[in-house]
Structure formats: structure tokens, C-alpha cells
Amino acid sequence: MRLKDIKNTFQNQLNSIYSKEEIDNFFFMLTEFYFGVDRLKLALEPDVNIANPEAILYALKLLKEEKPIQYIIGETEFYGLPFKVNKNVLIPRPETEELVDWILNESKTNNQQSITVLDIGTGSGCIAISLAKNLPNAKVYALDVSNEALKVAKENAELNNAEVNFIEDNILNPSQKKLVSESYKFDIIVSNPPYVRKQEKQLMKANVLNNEPHLALFVSDDNPLLFYKAICEFSNKNLNKGGKLFFEINEYLGKDMTQLLKDYNFKNIELKQDIFNKDRMVRGEHDNIKSLLN
Ligand SMILES: C[S@@+](CC[C@H](N)C(=O)[O-])C[C@H]1O[C@@H](n2cnc3c(N)ncnc32)[C@H](O)[C@@H]1O
């Protein structure tokens, strides 16, 4: 089958779901992935014959079912680094790259000092691994409740030659044995926890809703800050004085998140917008934070 015929088949079969640019982009990614044909070769040699088009035609079928291209290929890029992904981990998002960038900008002034960092709900490991790669003096820990997600994160740490200590634990279950009993204290705690309220499901695209792990996405409507509260309580015990807590947040809950950090008595609280001007991340510093339990 000629490459240009496959390209036409893609446009014809997908144009009711995706824009022309998206379809072209999928096609480029897939021809590079399956046949090692780059964009230039594709433009110069559209008549080249593909002897085994089965794989790319199967990918076309999955795209028709709105499966994300990253899951089809099994990899993506985050903060300039390659990451494996599968159905057990959230596909890393550009706004999370902005969070990593913020943390790095705030940490580089102290680059010589050795620091400890904890990423809670690490998923693919994207935050922990990009911090480990860019903060050579940091000892980085990453925690997730999902054993399947941790398998992917460990593979990604190896792929990127990054040293990260992975912990399987449930941040909502205050046993947190492995961390607390060893009295680990952190200079930076970061989390992009589940934060989508069930009521927001109808605003979500089908490709996210039907493919990405719900464990990574959803919280109940009546307690949407559940994870943030648990992590603030955890920080009360395990964040060093002067240490910083960084969160990615639900764009509709910026005010509530700022108030939550105030209630815990964090200092230097800052709410930050992403490049689309949406409230997307918040940071607080431990001066004299307190517990709100009882
Ligand atoms: C929104 S995803 C973030 C993944 C990754 N950090 C990122 O930014 O792409 C939330 C992650 O929290 C994990 N998680 C859900 N409930 C948890 C819990 N009770 N304790 C620890 N991790 C949890 C999920 O498995 C998922 O990997």
C-alpha cells in the first residue's frame, strides 16, 4: 500500500472526529514510530510502498475509537524527556510541566544544598523524574497507591537514568508506615492528586473519560479537596520548616485551595495561572503550619 494512500485513508476515516492538523500529526507520529519515516521523507516520497501496513491500520482503528495517540504508541514526552505510558497512568499534561518549571525556578537558587523531595501520586513518574534529572543534589521520593502505575514509573526512571525511590502507599490512609516510621522529612512536597469532581464529567472529552484511569482523575463532589487536606496534614509532620508544598489544582478551585493553605497557616501562599490564564497551581511555605484534625 502506498504511503499517500494510507494518509488519504486516515483523513477520510477520521475527519468527522479530528481536525485535519490533528490527523496529519497522528499520521506523522505513527509513520515515524512504525516505519521510521520522518516528515521530510513523507513529503518527498509519498509513493513509497509499505509492505506491512497492518500495524498502522490497527492504530487507525484505535484512533477511530478515540484512544489517545500516546497510549497507542505507548510513549510521550514530558519536560523534554521520554516517558512510557499505558492505561494505568495518566498521560502527563503540559500544565504539569509548568508546575515542574515553577519548582525548579524556586529551587535553583539553593542548587548547592542537598534537598529531599517527595512527589505524591506519581503516576508515570513524570514530576519526580524530571525533578531528579534537573536537581542533581536532590534525593527524590515518589509515592503512589497503584502498583501498576509504579511499575511504569520505575521503568521511566530507568529509561531516563534517574534515581528515584518509589513507595507504594495510600496517602489517605494515615498509616503511611514507610515514610513516617523512618521519620523522613522533606524540603519539597509536590502533588498533582486526583481533583476532577464527578459533576465535571460532562465537561470532559470522551478520549479522556473512556481511556485514562479514573483512580487518577476523580474525587467526590462533596469533598473535592480530600487529597489536598490529607497532604497538608502529612506536611504538618513531614515537611521541614522553611520547606515548600506545591500543588497542581482544579482550575475552578483556586480560591478554595488558597483558603485551605491559609487555614493550615502556610506562609508565602501563591496561586499561579497556566499559559491559558487558568488557576492551575498553588504553593505554600512551612513556617508554623498546624493540623486541622480535631
Ligand atoms: C492526577 S494523577 C497524577 C499523575 C502524575 N503525577 C502526573 O502529574 O501526570 C494522580 C495519581 O494519584 C494516584 N493516587 C490516587 N489515589 C491515591 C492515594 N490514595 N494515595 C496515593 N496515590 C493515589 C493515582 O494512582 C495517580 O497516579
The ligand as an ORCA input file, in Angstrom:
! r2SCAN-3c Opt
* xyz 0 1
  C      -3.733     13.130     38.538
  S      -2.735     11.658     38.637
  C      -1.126     12.412     38.567
  C      -0.087     11.541     37.936
  C       1.252     12.252     37.673
  N       1.817     12.765     38.908
  C       1.079     13.376     36.677
  O       1.174     14.545     37.101
  O       0.853     13.115     35.482
  C      -2.960     11.207     40.336
  C      -2.181      9.986     40.808
  O      -2.540      9.765     42.197
  C      -2.608      8.373     42.449
  N      -3.480      8.139     43.613
  C      -4.849      8.042     43.641
  N      -5.274      7.815     44.899
  C      -4.154      7.765     45.689
  C      -3.942      7.540     47.080
  N      -4.973      7.338     47.905
  N      -2.671      7.543     47.572
  C      -1.617      7.757     46.714
  N      -1.762      7.959     45.389
  C      -3.011      7.973     44.866
  C      -3.155      7.777     41.157
  O      -2.816      6.408     41.052
  C      -2.477      8.685     40.102
  O      -1.271      8.097     39.667
*
